[in-house]
Every structure is written in C-alpha cells, then in structure tokens.
Amino acid sequence: MLAPLLALIPALAAPAPQAVEPPAITRRFIPLTAQRRADTAAYAKRHYGRATSEIARPLTIVEHYTVNDSVDATWRTFAPNVADPELHELPGTCAQFAIARNGRIVQFTPVTFLCRHTVGLNWAAIGIEHVGYSEREILSNPAQLRASLRLTRWLRCRYEIPVRDVIGHAESLSSPYHRERVPALRTQTHGDWQPWAMRRYRALVREAGC
Ligand SMILES: [Zn+2]
C-alpha cells in the first residue's frame, strides 16, 4: 500500500527520469565525407581495436579550450580531413561541439560521430571546445560558462554520465575509459582544463543536477 500512497505525494514518489531540455544549438557540421569516415574507422581500429566511425555509447565528456579567437577559426581547423600537425595522423581532428565567447553553441558533428580530440578517449568521449586561451578566461566569462554548463548538463543527463566522468583534457590519463593500443601514445595528453579548474566546473555541474 505504500507505493500508491507515495504516488499521491509527488515529492516522495520515485523521481521519473526527466528529459533535460537541450540548450539552443546552431548546427554547422564539418564535411563528414566517406573518406573521413573510412579514415576514422581505420584510426579507431589502430587505437582501440574496433573499426568504427561511431561512438556506441558516450561514457565521458571532455572539456577543451581552443587557443584561438573564434568558432569560425575552430571550424576551419576541423573541417579539412588532413593529418594533424602534432601526431601526423588521419582523420583530421574534431570535436562535436564548440562554444563561442558570447555563449553561442555550435555543433560540428553528430553527437556520436567519433571525433579525434583526446588520445585514448575518442571511442567513448564527447568533446566540447571553448573559444579562449585559458580555463580562467572561460570560468570568468558568465555567458560562455552558462552555455557550457547547459550543454554539458544536457549531454550528461541524456547519456547518464556521472559528474566524475565530466573531465578536462588534462585529466584524460586518469579516466577509467582511457584505452590506447599504440604504446608511444599511452601517456599523451594536453594541458587544457587543469584539475583545479575542473573541480570548480564539476561542482557547478553537480549543482545543476538533472
Ligand atoms: Zn584539448
């Protein structure tokens, strides 16, 4: 008899899974040609052991910053399917989303397209780029931070990703989902979104809830 009684008191009833409203997102996809998809599948095979250009289920969200001045410049970096200047490998790098300084969210690929943004995690990670040069800059820009938290919240809640798996690129090596078959790349990471900044960011994500 407890359940029907509880159902009369909404605050005590088991919470129904709630669909979190997506933030406003502008779509500006990079060209996902057959060649790029094939290069992506070959990359996934080399690095993760499975030839696919899709993320089966997103398990983590990786925050980045662009070290440039605009979404436009970021799009132009990701659009060509050319070997990247750092690891000299195909496909071209990309992230699924980028957030402008004014808070505009732009989507570059479908959420589950396997983008190359974080060595070891691309098979399972959604990448979010933030236009800017440092964590501090983004954390102190209310419009950009608000958009970032909205986007991360929506994705996190949609794919049931725990707050601890919302990480900075600089935290990639300690992710439980880190996989890398190429020995020389097993310790490769970048300096964007240091742990001190991600602790602040995760506290805000936690506060936002689902
Ligand atoms: Zn990064």
Residues whose N, C-alpha, C, O or C-beta is under 5 A from the ligand:
A	BS01	ZN	H64 Y65 H117 H169 H190 D192
